[in-house]
């Protein structure tokens, strides 16, 4: 059921290297799934050479033809949905239903950019001289290096690969070593769809060594990174040395404001459902909840009742609604943050512990009356942990929502248009959901501000970030 693990370099699947390998584990059973080969400098040099060589042909391939390949790949992903979703669940842990939704969303990114690549428009600028023609065109920036985390091993790579290829760039991607199979299946779909050799290369290895090697190569003209803020800062410094363009989608600590006029039951149930998506291991996951005092206890009761109904277990099993944490690091982080919060007088509403038995299962947890001094109010939990605070009014809620340097996603629930407009204007984030919590789809821009990074993925902005603009001033002879 799991996939065969390999590197993809210059159209060749490489299962053995001299650089070693590592074991990929199933977080639900803690049993091995396969051995993942690492890329050494020889493999990385070959990938760089392949990307550089393939770029000359791919950039001259028409956007229409590039789009045809991307659409065929999307079709293959849908045809292979059951298999790819099983691979994703086995290696990452999320429920099979969530995995199928993620694969479908990844295919939609390829569909969107297949069409958007044909709309990489230039413009004509009226000239000052009668025999002058002034034009601006968009051209592919060149070979790009992409780095993606383990929590969304289909959507995050798709959000980078699809616009890069649609723009005419070639790509070397290093997905997370914990979840390699899903991205490899996307690579297989693209290869089977007719993607030329070398246009997409997939490599794995020791993250720090591999990323620095690629970034210091003058072949790479842009990087796109999704991951933690500290790693993003480090990669940005390296990119600055070679003046390499960069898109950074970094950490978040998303606030949720629940106004006293909101539909409290809907706000509680929807926000908890999104909180528990992918077991809370989502950069846009709602985490800091600021609830106006008149509806505070009512909100907590609805939230507790919803969380109590969840079934934690193996994502491959029918009936499971919350899968395991992806690795032991997340278990330790949850334990530490909850213990610290309770020591600072937080109130445990539900959950708070790892479940006994096999797998990295953790009870979804709500902590109420959260003190600002608790570490969890400053550090992203990246797990099934909701932190709830009462607030006196909207002004206090907005101030607390903006108290951290992160600015990726934010949410609010209110029946008042005036309140909604104020929150939309004053909450300092890159994307906001009001009375709903879907903040990223292929046709909309996604990204943060402050410590949550810079640049945008998705929408027309996602394609433009893989291009450079060229001005041509042509005076007729």
C-alpha positions as CSV (number, residue, x, y, z in Angstrom):
1,X,0.0,0.0,0.0
2,X,2.9,2.4,0.7
3,X,5.0,3.7,-2.1
4,X,8.5,2.8,-3.2
5,X,10.9,5.5,-1.9
6,X,13.5,7.0,-4.2
7,X,15.1,10.3,-5.4
8,X,13.8,11.7,-8.7
9,X,16.7,13.3,-10.6
10,X,16.8,14.1,-14.3
11,X,13.9,11.7,-14.9
12,X,15.5,8.8,-13.1
13,X,14.3,7.1,-9.9
14,X,17.3,6.5,-7.7
15,X,16.7,4.0,-4.8
16,X,20.3,3.7,-3.6
17,X,23.1,6.2,-3.0
18,X,26.3,6.4,-1.0
19,X,24.9,9.1,1.2
20,X,22.9,6.8,3.5
21,X,19.2,6.5,4.2
22,X,16.7,6.8,7.0
23,X,13.6,5.0,8.1
24,X,10.1,6.4,7.5
25,X,7.7,5.6,10.3
26,X,3.9,5.4,10.6
27,X,2.9,7.6,13.5
28,X,-0.2,5.6,14.2
29,X,1.7,2.4,14.8
30,X,5.3,3.6,15.2
31,X,6.3,0.9,12.7
32,X,8.6,1.4,9.7
33,X,7.2,2.0,6.3
34,X,10.4,2.0,4.2
35,X,13.9,3.3,3.8
36,X,14.4,6.7,2.3
37,X,17.6,7.2,0.3
38,X,19.6,10.5,1.0
39,X,21.2,12.6,-1.7
40,X,24.8,13.4,-1.4
41,X,26.7,16.1,-3.2
42,X,27.0,13.9,-6.3
43,X,23.2,13.6,-6.5
44,X,22.7,17.3,-5.7
45,X,25.1,18.4,-8.4
46,X,23.3,16.1,-10.9
47,X,20.0,17.7,-9.9
48,X,21.4,21.2,-10.3
49,X,22.8,20.3,-13.7
50,X,19.6,18.7,-14.8
51,X,17.5,21.7,-13.7
52,X,19.8,24.2,-15.4
53,X,19.8,22.2,-18.7
54,X,16.1,21.5,-18.7
55,X,15.3,25.2,-18.0
56,X,16.5,26.2,-21.5
57,X,13.9,24.0,-23.2
58,X,11.1,24.3,-20.6
59,X,11.1,28.2,-20.6
60,X,10.6,28.0,-24.4
61,X,7.7,25.5,-24.1
62,X,4.5,27.4,-24.7
63,X,2.4,28.2,-21.6
64,X,-0.4,26.2,-23.4
65,X,1.7,23.1,-23.6
66,X,3.0,23.5,-20.1
67,X,-0.6,23.8,-18.9
68,X,-1.6,20.6,-20.8
69,X,1.0,18.6,-18.8
70,X,-0.1,20.1,-15.5
71,X,-3.7,19.3,-16.2
72,X,-2.9,15.7,-17.2
73,X,-1.0,15.4,-13.9
74,X,-4.0,16.7,-12.0
75,X,-6.1,14.1,-13.7
76,X,-3.7,11.3,-12.8
77,X,-3.7,12.5,-9.1
78,X,-7.5,12.2,-9.0
79,X,-7.4,8.8,-10.7
80,X,-4.9,7.6,-8.2
81,X,-6.7,9.3,-5.3
82,X,-7.3,6.3,-3.1
83,X,-3.6,5.1,-3.3
84,X,-2.0,8.5,-2.8
85,X,-4.3,9.3,0.1
86,X,-3.4,6.0,1.8
87,X,0.3,6.9,1.3
88,X,-0.3,10.3,2.9
89,X,-2.2,8.8,5.9
90,X,0.3,6.1,6.5
91,X,3.2,8.5,6.7
92,X,1.6,11.7,8.2
93,X,-1.2,10.3,10.3
94,X,-4.2,12.4,9.3
95,X,-7.5,10.7,8.7
96,X,-8.1,9.1,5.3
97,X,-10.9,11.5,4.6
98,X,-8.6,14.5,5.3
99,X,-5.9,12.9,3.1
100,X,-8.4,12.6,0.2
101,X,-9.4,16.2,0.6
102,X,-5.8,17.3,0.6
103,X,-4.9,15.3,-2.6
104,X,-8.0,16.8,-4.3
105,X,-6.9,20.3,-3.2
106,X,-3.4,19.7,-4.5
107,X,-4.8,18.7,-7.9
108,X,-6.8,21.9,-8.0
109,X,-3.5,23.9,-7.6
110,X,-2.2,22.2,-10.8
111,X,-5.5,23.0,-12.6
112,X,-5.5,26.6,-11.5
113,X,-1.9,27.3,-12.5
114,X,-2.2,25.4,-15.7
115,X,-4.7,28.1,-16.7
116,X,-3.0,31.0,-15.0
117,X,0.2,30.3,-16.8
118,X,-1.5,31.3,-20.0
119,X,-2.4,34.6,-18.4
120,X,1.1,35.8,-17.5
121,X,0.4,39.0,-19.3
122,X,2.7,41.8,-20.1
123,X,1.7,45.3,-21.1
124,X,2.4,48.1,-23.5
125,X,3.3,51.5,-22.1
126,X,2.4,54.6,-24.2
127,X,5.7,56.1,-25.4
128,X,6.8,59.7,-25.4
129,X,8.2,59.5,-28.9
130,X,6.2,58.6,-32.1
131,X,8.6,55.8,-33.2
132,X,9.1,54.3,-29.7
133,X,7.5,51.0,-28.5
134,X,7.6,50.3,-24.8
135,X,6.7,46.8,-23.5
136,X,6.9,44.9,-20.2
137,X,7.0,41.1,-20.2
138,X,7.1,38.4,-17.5
139,X,9.8,35.8,-17.8
140,X,10.6,32.8,-15.6
141,X,13.1,33.6,-12.9
142,X,15.1,30.4,-13.5
143,X,15.7,27.1,-11.6
144,X,14.1,27.2,-8.2
145,X,14.6,25.3,-4.9
146,X,11.6,24.5,-2.8
147,X,11.5,23.2,0.8
148,X,8.3,21.8,2.3
149,X,7.3,20.5,5.8
150,X,5.6,17.3,6.8
151,X,2.2,18.5,7.9
152,X,0.7,18.9,4.4
153,X,2.8,16.7,2.1
154,X,0.6,17.2,-0.9
155,X,-0.9,20.7,-0.8
156,X,2.3,22.6,0.2
157,X,4.5,21.0,-2.5
158,X,1.7,21.5,-5.1
159,X,1.4,25.2,-4.1
160,X,5.1,25.6,-5.1
161,X,5.6,23.1,-7.9
162,X,2.6,24.1,-9.9
163,X,3.3,27.9,-10.2
164,X,7.0,27.3,-10.8
165,X,6.4,24.9,-13.7
166,X,3.5,27.0,-15.1
167,X,5.8,30.1,-15.1
168,X,8.5,28.2,-17.1
169,X,10.8,27.5,-14.2
170,X,12.5,24.2,-13.4
171,X,12.3,22.9,-9.8
172,X,14.3,21.0,-7.2
173,X,12.2,20.2,-4.2
174,X,13.2,18.8,-0.9
175,X,10.1,17.6,0.9
176,X,10.2,16.6,4.6
177,X,12.0,13.3,5.2
178,X,9.1,12.2,7.5
179,X,6.6,12.3,4.7
180,X,8.4,11.7,1.4
181,X,5.9,9.3,-0.3
182,X,3.2,11.8,-1.1
183,X,5.4,14.2,-3.0
184,X,7.0,11.3,-4.8
185,X,3.5,10.3,-6.0
186,X,3.0,13.9,-7.3
187,X,6.3,13.5,-9.1
188,X,5.1,10.2,-10.6
189,X,1.9,11.9,-11.8
190,X,3.9,14.7,-13.5
191,X,6.4,12.3,-15.0
192,X,3.6,10.1,-16.4
193,X,1.9,13.2,-17.7
194,X,4.8,13.9,-20.0
195,X,7.0,16.3,-18.0
196,X,10.4,16.5,-19.6
197,X,13.4,15.1,-17.7
198,X,15.0,17.5,-15.3
199,X,12.1,19.9,-15.0
200,X,11.2,18.5,-11.6
201,X,13.8,16.9,-9.3
202,X,12.9,15.5,-5.8
203,X,15.7,15.0,-3.3
204,X,16.0,14.1,0.4
205,X,18.8,14.2,3.0
206,X,20.1,16.0,6.0
207,X,18.0,19.2,5.9
208,X,20.6,21.7,6.9
209,X,23.3,20.3,4.7
210,X,21.1,19.9,1.7
211,X,19.4,23.3,1.9
212,X,22.7,25.2,2.3
213,X,24.2,23.3,-0.7
214,X,21.4,24.2,-3.0
215,X,21.1,27.8,-1.8
216,X,24.8,28.5,-2.3
217,X,24.6,27.3,-5.9
218,X,24.4,30.0,-8.5
219,X,22.1,27.8,-10.5
220,X,19.2,28.5,-8.1
221,X,17.6,31.9,-8.7
222,X,14.7,31.6,-6.3
223,X,13.8,29.7,-3.1
224,X,10.4,29.0,-1.6
225,X,10.3,27.8,1.9
226,X,7.5,26.7,4.3
227,X,8.5,25.9,7.8
228,X,9.6,27.4,11.1
229,X,10.5,31.0,11.6
230,X,14.1,30.3,12.9
231,X,14.9,28.1,9.9
232,X,13.3,30.7,7.6
233,X,15.6,33.4,9.0
234,X,18.6,31.2,8.4
235,X,17.7,30.4,4.8
236,X,16.9,34.0,4.1
237,X,20.4,35.1,5.3
238,X,22.0,32.5,2.9
239,X,19.7,33.7,0.0
240,X,20.8,37.2,0.7
241,X,24.4,36.3,0.1
242,X,23.7,35.3,-3.5
243,X,20.8,37.8,-4.0
244,X,18.4,34.9,-4.6
245,X,14.7,35.8,-4.6
246,X,12.8,34.2,-1.7
247,X,9.2,33.4,-0.6
248,X,8.9,32.5,3.1
249,X,5.7,31.0,4.6
250,X,6.7,30.7,8.2
251,X,5.1,30.0,11.6
252,X,1.8,31.3,12.9
253,X,-0.2,31.6,16.1
254,X,-3.7,32.4,14.8
255,X,-6.1,34.4,16.9
256,X,-9.8,34.0,16.9
257,X,-12.1,36.7,18.1
258,X,-15.6,35.7,19.2
259,X,-17.8,38.8,19.6
260,X,-20.7,38.8,22.1
261,X,-23.2,39.1,19.2
262,X,-21.9,35.9,17.4
263,X,-23.7,32.7,16.8
264,X,-21.9,31.1,19.8
265,X,-22.7,27.5,19.1
266,X,-21.6,27.7,15.5
267,X,-18.5,29.6,16.4
268,X,-17.5,27.0,18.9
269,X,-18.2,24.0,16.8
270,X,-16.7,25.3,13.6
271,X,-13.6,26.7,15.3
272,X,-12.9,23.5,17.2
273,X,-13.4,21.4,14.0
274,X,-10.8,23.5,12.2
275,X,-8.6,23.5,15.4
276,X,-8.5,19.7,15.2
277,X,-7.9,19.5,11.4
278,X,-4.7,17.5,10.9
279,X,-4.6,17.2,14.7
280,X,-3.9,20.9,15.0
281,X,-0.6,20.6,13.1
282,X,-1.4,23.5,10.7
283,X,0.3,26.9,10.4
284,X,-3.1,28.6,10.1
285,X,-4.7,26.6,12.9
286,X,-6.8,28.7,15.3
287,X,-5.1,28.7,18.6
288,X,-5.6,31.8,20.7
289,X,-9.3,32.4,21.3
290,X,-10.4,35.8,22.6
291,X,-14.1,35.5,23.7
292,X,-16.1,38.5,25.0
293,X,-17.2,37.9,28.6
294,X,-21.0,37.8,28.1
295,X,-20.6,34.6,26.0
296,X,-17.4,33.2,27.4
297,X,-18.7,30.3,29.5
298,X,-21.3,29.4,26.8
299,X,-18.6,29.2,24.2
300,X,-16.5,27.0,26.4
301,X,-19.4,24.6,27.0
302,X,-20.2,24.2,23.3
303,X,-16.5,23.8,22.6
304,X,-16.0,21.1,25.3
305,X,-19.1,19.2,24.1
306,X,-17.7,19.2,20.5
307,X,-14.2,18.0,21.5
308,X,-15.6,15.3,23.8
309,X,-17.3,13.7,20.8
310,X,-14.1,13.3,18.8
311,X,-12.6,9.8,18.2
312,X,-8.8,9.8,18.4
313,X,-7.1,6.9,16.6
314,X,-5.4,5.5,13.5
315,X,-6.3,7.6,10.5
316,X,-6.7,4.5,8.4
317,X,-9.6,3.2,10.6
318,X,-13.2,4.1,9.9
319,X,-14.7,6.3,12.6
320,X,-11.5,8.1,13.5
321,X,-11.9,11.9,13.5
322,X,-8.6,12.9,14.9
323,X,-5.3,11.2,13.9
324,X,-2.1,10.8,15.8
325,X,0.6,13.5,16.2
326,X,3.1,13.2,13.4
327,X,6.2,12.6,15.6
328,X,7.4,12.3,19.2
329,X,8.6,16.0,19.1
330,X,5.0,17.1,19.0
331,X,4.0,14.9,21.9
332,X,6.8,16.4,24.1
333,X,5.9,19.9,23.0
334,X,2.2,19.4,24.0
335,X,3.2,17.9,27.4
336,X,5.5,20.8,28.1
337,X,3.2,23.6,27.0
338,X,0.2,22.2,28.9
339,X,2.2,21.6,32.1
340,X,3.5,25.1,32.0
341,X,0.1,26.6,31.4
342,X,-1.5,24.7,34.3
343,X,1.4,25.8,36.5
344,X,0.4,29.4,35.7
345,X,-3.3,28.9,36.8
346,X,-4.9,27.9,33.4
347,X,-8.0,25.9,33.7
348,X,-8.2,22.4,32.0
349,X,-11.5,22.1,30.3
350,X,-10.9,18.8,28.4
351,X,-8.0,16.6,27.4
352,X,-4.5,17.3,28.5
353,X,-2.7,14.0,28.0
354,X,-1.4,11.4,25.6
355,X,-3.6,8.3,25.2
356,X,-2.2,5.0,26.4
357,X,-1.4,2.3,23.9
358,X,0.2,2.2,20.5
359,X,0.8,5.3,18.4
360,X,1.3,9.0,19.0
361,X,-2.3,9.7,20.1
362,X,-3.1,12.8,22.1
363,X,-6.4,13.9,23.6
364,X,-7.6,17.2,22.1
365,X,-7.2,19.8,24.7
366,X,-8.9,23.1,25.7
367,X,-7.3,25.3,28.3
368,X,-9.4,28.2,29.6
369,X,-8.6,31.4,31.6
370,X,-5.2,31.4,29.9
371,X,-2.6,33.8,31.5
372,X,-0.5,35.8,29.1
373,X,2.7,34.6,30.9
374,X,2.1,31.0,29.8
375,X,4.5,29.9,27.1
376,X,1.7,28.5,24.9
377,X,0.4,32.1,24.5
378,X,3.7,33.0,22.8
379,X,4.9,29.6,21.3
380,X,3.0,27.9,18.5
381,X,1.7,24.6,19.9
382,X,1.3,22.9,16.5
383,X,-1.0,20.3,18.1
384,X,-4.6,19.8,19.2
385,X,-4.5,22.6,21.9
386,X,-6.9,25.5,22.1
387,X,-6.1,28.4,24.4
388,X,-9.2,30.5,25.5
389,X,-9.2,33.9,27.2
390,X,-12.1,36.2,28.2
391,X,-11.9,39.8,27.0
392,X,-13.9,42.9,28.1
393,X,-14.5,44.3,24.6
394,X,-13.5,44.3,21.0
395,X,-10.7,46.8,21.5
396,X,-9.0,44.5,24.0
397,X,-9.6,41.4,21.8
398,X,-7.8,43.1,18.8
399,X,-5.0,44.3,21.0
400,X,-4.4,40.8,22.3
401,X,-4.7,39.3,18.8
402,X,-2.0,41.6,17.6
403,X,0.3,41.1,20.6
404,X,2.6,38.6,18.9
405,X,5.1,39.2,16.1
406,X,3.3,36.5,14.0
407,X,0.9,37.5,11.4
408,X,-0.3,34.6,9.2
409,X,-4.0,33.9,9.7
410,X,-6.8,35.3,11.9
411,X,-10.5,34.6,12.4
412,X,-13.5,36.3,13.8
413,X,-17.2,35.6,14.5
414,X,-19.8,38.4,14.6
415,X,-23.2,39.3,13.2
416,X,-22.2,43.0,13.0
417,X,-20.9,44.3,9.7
418,X,-19.2,47.2,11.5
419,X,-17.4,44.8,13.8
420,X,-16.4,42.6,10.9
421,X,-15.0,45.6,9.0
422,X,-13.1,46.8,12.0
423,X,-11.5,43.4,12.6
424,X,-10.6,43.1,8.9
425,X,-8.9,46.4,9.0
426,X,-7.1,46.2,12.3
427,X,-6.1,42.5,12.7
428,X,-2.5,42.3,11.6
429,X,-2.4,39.2,9.5
430,X,-2.0,38.1,5.9
431,X,-5.3,36.3,5.6
432,X,-8.6,36.6,7.6
433,X,-11.7,34.4,7.8
434,X,-14.9,36.0,9.2
435,X,-17.7,33.7,10.1
436,X,-15.9,31.0,8.2
437,X,-12.4,29.5,8.4
438,X,-11.2,28.7,4.9
439,X,-8.4,31.1,4.2
440,X,-6.5,29.4,1.4
441,X,-7.6,28.1,-2.0
442,X,-5.8,28.1,-5.3
443,X,-7.2,31.3,-6.6
444,X,-6.5,33.4,-3.6
445,X,-3.2,34.8,-2.3
446,X,-1.8,33.2,0.9
447,X,1.0,34.4,3.1
448,X,1.9,36.3,6.2
449,X,3.6,39.4,7.6
450,X,6.1,39.9,10.4
451,X,7.6,36.7,11.8
452,X,5.2,34.7,9.6
453,X,7.3,35.5,6.5
454,X,6.9,37.4,3.2
455,X,5.6,36.8,-0.3
456,X,2.4,35.2,-1.4
457,X,1.5,31.8,-2.8
458,X,-1.8,31.1,-4.7
459,X,-3.7,33.4,-6.9
460,X,-2.1,35.6,-9.6
461,X,0.5,36.5,-7.0
462,X,1.6,32.9,-6.8
463,X,2.5,32.8,-10.4
464,X,4.1,36.3,-10.5
465,X,6.5,35.3,-7.7
466,X,8.2,32.9,-10.1
467,X,8.7,35.6,-12.8
468,X,10.8,38.6,-13.4
469,X,9.6,41.6,-15.4
470,X,11.6,42.8,-18.4
471,X,11.2,46.3,-19.9
472,X,11.9,46.7,-23.6
473,X,12.2,50.2,-25.0
474,X,12.4,49.8,-28.8
475,X,13.0,52.9,-31.0
476,X,12.3,52.0,-34.6
477,X,15.4,52.6,-36.8
